[in-house]
Amino acid sequence: MAAVLLSEREGLQVENALQDNRFTKANRLRKSVEFDRVFKNGTKVVTPVLVFFWLPVNLQETGCRELAGASFETAGNFSSRLGLVVSKKAGNAVVRNRIKRMIREAFRLSKHLFPFQFDLVVIPRFGAKDGQLEAYIKSFQTLAKRMKRRKKG
């Protein structure tokens, strides 16, 4: 097997590309204050399998994430953040965790569709237990279309 040698610059580019796809703490809503802010001030979008609450983040006004109550040092590190609320009605822990993994993956695959940075809370609807990744991705595409429409209006 031939070894592939990368220059330092190429190695950094590959490393950055891999890091962009991870779902780190910086990509999550973690505090109840953050969830409450999105629920209170956000826009609700309902699709057949998911309910979204989203709130755009204006980084020019704040310069950092103080508005969200988050612990971000600089706006340059910011990317859209996702929070998940999966009720015990969805099933046992195994089922709930599977739903969360699929929603996170759909979010990761759909991030490029969104016109701006935002905080997002996702609640799976009752029939989402049997949902497939394609259905979740389609829901995120619907959300992106509605966000773009609202941005124009």
N, C-alpha and C positions, 0 to 999 in steps of 0.2 A: 504494500500500500504506500503510495507516494505521499509524503508530508507536504502540506501547503504552508508556505512561509508568507506571512503578511508583513508589510512595512508597519511601522508604528502608527502611522496615520490611518492606514486601512484597518488595523486592529482596533483603533479607537472608534472608527465608523461602524464596524461590525458590533462592537460592544454597545455603542449608543443605540443602534437599531434594535438590538435585543432588549435593552433596558426600556425602550419605548413601549414594548408590548407587555411588560409585566404589570400586574395590578398591585401597586404598592400602597402603602398607607397614604401617600400623597394623592392617590386617586380615589380615596374613600371618604365618605362622610362618616365621622366616627362619634361625634358628640351629640347628645340629645338637643342641644341648642341649635346645632347646624340643621338637624332634621326639622325641628320646629320652625326655623326661619323659612325653609323651603315649603313646608306645608302651609304656613300662614301667608307668605307673600308670593308663592309660586303660581304657575299656571298649570291647570289640570288637563291632561290629555288621556282619553280612554280608548284603548284598542281592544280587540276581541280577547287577547290573552294577558295583557298588562295594563296597569294604570300608572301613568307617569305624573309626577309633580316636578316641574323644572323652573329654575330661577337663573336668569343670566347674571354673570358677575362682571361688573364694570371695573376693570383693573386700573383704568386711567384715573378714576375718582379716588380710589383707595390707595393705590400703589402697593398694597399688600393685602393679605386676607383678613384684616382686622374686622371687616364688616361681617364676615361669616363666623367670627370667633375661633378661627382655625389658627394653628401654630405654624404659619408659613412665614419664612423670612423675607423672601422676595417674590415679586410677581413673575419673574422669569422662570421659576420652577413650576408654575401653575399649569395644570391641565384640568379638563372637566372632571368633576368628582361624582361618584356614584354611591348612593345609599340604598340598601335593600331592606324591605320589610316583608317577611314571609311568616304568615300566621301559622299557628299549630294546626289550624283547620286544614292546611295543605297536606298534612301527613306527618309521619314520624321524622326524626332527625335526619335519617338517610335521605328521605324524599325531599325535605326542605333544603338540605345541602346540595342535592343534585340540581334543584331548581335554581338556587343561587349561583352555582357554577355555570349553568347554561346561560343565565342572564348576564353574568360578568363577561362570558365569552362573546355573547351577542353585542354587548356594549363595546368591547375591545375591537371587534371586527367592524363596527359601524361608526366608530369615533370620527373617521375622516369625513363623514357625511354632514356633520353639524357645522353651522355657519359661524358660531362663536363659542366662547367658553361658558360653562354653566355648571350649576349644581343640580343633581338629578336624584330623585327618590323614586324607586320602582316598587310597585306592589303587584304581585302576580294575582290574576283573577282566579276564581274558584276552579275553572276548567283548565288552568295552566299546569296542573299536576302532570298531565299526560303530554304537555307541550313539547314540541321538538325545537331544536336550535333554529331551524328555518323560520318557524312561526315567531320566535323571539326577534330574529333579525328583521323580519318583515315589520314587526311592531316598531322597532327602532327606526326603520326607514320611514314609516308613517310619521313618527315623531319629528324626524328631521325635516320632512316636507312641511309640516305644520309650523315648525319653528321658523323656517325660511319665509313662509307666507306671513307670519306675524312680524318678522323683522322688516319686511317690505312695507307693511301697513302702518 
